[in-house]
Amino acid sequence: MAHLTFQQEYMQMPPVTRAYTTACVITTILVQLDIVSPFQLYFNPILIFRHYQLWRLLSTFLFFGTIGFNFLFNMIFTYRYCRMLEEGSFRGRTADFVLMMVFGGACMLVCAMFCSVLFLGPAFTIMLVYVWARRNPFVRMNFFGLLNFQAPYLPWVLLGFSVLLGNSILVDLVGIAVGHIYYFLEDVFPARSGGIRLLKTPRFLVQLCEPRNEDPNYNPLPEERPGGFLWGERPQEEQQPQQQQ
């Protein structure tokens, strides 16, 4: 089978994942080329509400730092779990997926006003990981070929690794907290006796994000795959099911 070109691979990404990861990469490139400064992107309530620099409400989620290991690490996890959510539990429900991202982003912005967090991209990534992990509790993970654990522990493993990289623990805690709030409101509370679904997707958003006919050759990335890469470990097709990629 002929290898797909980069353009074909890119266009096969689900739309929300493609839009968000592309925006993150473009923002980082603009900063790397000194076309845009990080000082123009960070979250600052005074500049937003007094000087109407409203783009900061979005740009704070798009910058993960200059190109390097930290940036690549965050982008790999952002792309992977955003895509697995969009093609897994949110498959055919693009509007609901967009609502989750808007709700999560709004909650993080409120938290940032009290926690003095400047860039919320890593927190957004942790939120995506948290929701995926809670919806796939029995998936076995392998992190760097060193740790084996169940999926719900993944956000905490990433938090610990982030601390080792010298990042603030507060950012990841915000992401975990917001992810849990969404998971509780969407998956836990409605299933309880007398519970209702509080997060209802507006009709205009459903109409805007109504899925089109899918390409029969489209090859999605199933959500059931383990989310941790076997970092530094040679792939083996005959591994046990819990270690398969």
N, C-alpha and C positions, 0 to 999 in steps of 0.2 A: 504493500500500500504506500502510495506516495506520501512524503512528509508534507504536512500542512505548512504553508508560509506563515510568517509572523502576522500578516494582515488577516489571514483566515483564522488563526488562533485567537487573535484579538477580537474579531467580530463574533466569535463563538461564545465569548464571555457574556453572561446575562447582563442586561442593560444597566441595572443599578450598580452592580459591582464594577462594570466597565467605566461608568461615569465617575464613580468615586475614586477608584484607584488612578484613573487618568488625571483627575484634578490634583491628586496628591503628588503624582510624579511631575506634572507640569509646574506646580508651585515650587517644588524642590529645585527643579532645573532653573527656574527664573531666579531663585535666590542664589544658586550656585554661580550663575552668570552675572550676578550683581545688578540684575535688572530690577529686582524687588528686594527690599530689605526685610529681615524678620521683624524689625520694629514697626513695619506697616501691617503686620499680620496678627500679632498677638492680641489676646483678649484684654480689653481695657474699657470698663464700663463708662468711665468719664468721657473718653474719646467717642464712644458709641452714642451715648445719650445726650451729651452736650455739644459735640461737634459733628454728630450725625455720620460717623464713619461706620456705617452699618455693615460693610463687607467683613468687618472683624468678627461678626457673629458666625460667619462661615469659614473664614480663613484660619481661624484658630484650630479647626479640625483638619486642615489640609497640610500643615507643615510638621514634619517629623524630625527636623534637624537636617544638617548638611549631609551630603552623600557619604556614607560610611557603613560600618557594620550595624550600628544602631538603627539607621534608616532602613537598610535592607531587611533586618530582622523584623521590624515593625511592618514593613510593606508586605513581606511574605505572609505573615499571619493575618494581616488585614485582608489581603486578596483571598487567601484560602478559606477563612471562616465566613467572610461576607458572601463568597460564592457558594459555599456549602449550605448556608442558610437560605439563600435565594433559590437554589435549586433543590433544596430539601423540604423543610417544613413550610417554606413560603412559596413553593413551586405553584405557579398559576395564581398567586396572590401578591402580585407586585405592589399593589396599593397598600396592603397590610405591611409589607416589608418597608416601604417608604415611611409609613406611619410610625413604625418602630424606630426608625432612624431619626425622624423628626422629634418624636417623644423623648428618645434617649438624649439627643443633642440639646433639647430645651432643658431637661433636668440637669445636664452637666453645666450648662451656662449659668443656671441658678446657683449650683454648687460653687462654680468658679468665682462668683461674686463674693462669696464668704471665705473661700479657701486660697485666694490669690494664686490660682493656677493660670498660667499664661497660654499654654498650648494644650488642647484637649484631644489631639489625634490619638495618642497612646491610650487614653482613657476610653475613647470610642472603640478602639480595637479590642480592648479587654471586655467591653460590653458585648461585642459580637461573639467573642470566645465564650463568655459566660452563658449567654442564651443558648448557643449551640451545645455546650457541655451539659447543661441541665436537661436539654431535650434528647440527649444521647448518653444516658447515665451508665450504660453497660459497655460502652466502647473502651477497649484497652488502649492506652497511650504508651508511646516510647519516646522519651525526650533525650536527645543527644546520645542515644544508645546507652544511657546510664540509669535512667529512672523508668520504671514501669508502674502505671497507676491507672485508676479509672478516670474517665473523662471529667467528672465534676471537680476533680482536683487540679485540672489544667490551669484555670485562672490563677490559683495560688502558686503553682509552680512558676508561671510566667511572672508573677509579682516578685517572687524570690530572685529569679534570674535578672529581672529589671533592676533590683536593688544592687546585685552584684555588678551590673554595668554602670552603677553610679547614678541611676535615675531616682527621682523622688517617689517614695512609696505612696504619697498622697494622690498622685495622678491615677495610679492603678486602683487604689481603694475607691476613688470616685467612680471609675468604670465598673468595678464589681458591684458597688451599691446600686448604681442605676440599672445595671443588668438584672440584678435581683428584683428590683422594683417592677421592671417590665415583666419578668418571668412570673412574679406573684400575681400581678394584675391580669395577665393574659392566660396563664396556664393553671394557676393554683386556685385563686379566688372564685372564678366562674364554676369550677368543679365542686365547690363546697355546697352544702345544703343552703339554699337561699341565695347563693352567690350569683352575680350577674357579670357580664362582660362590660367593663367600664370603658375600654379603649375601642371605640367604634370608628371604623374608617369612614370619613365623609364621602358622600356619593360623588362629588366632583373629582375627588382623588381617584376613585375607582374608575370613573369614565376616562380620566387622563391617563391612567396606567393600565387600561384594559389590554390584556395580552393579545398579541396577534398570532396568526397561524405559525406554528413552529416549523423549523427546518427539519425534515425527516432524517437528515444526516447529522443533526446536532447531537453531540456527545457530552452530556452533563457530567459534572463532578458530583457523585452521590454523597449525600450528607452522612451516610453511614460509615464512610471511610474514617479510619483513625485520623485525628487532626494533627498529631505530632509527627514531625519528620524524624527519620532515623539519621540524625545528624552524624556525619562521620562514619556511618556504618554502611557496608555494601549491601544493596538490595538482594534479597533472596526470595525466589518465587516459592520455595518450599517451606517458608517459615510457617509457624503456627498461625491460625486465623487471626489471633489478636495482634500479630505483628505485621500483617500484610499492609501494604500501602495501596 
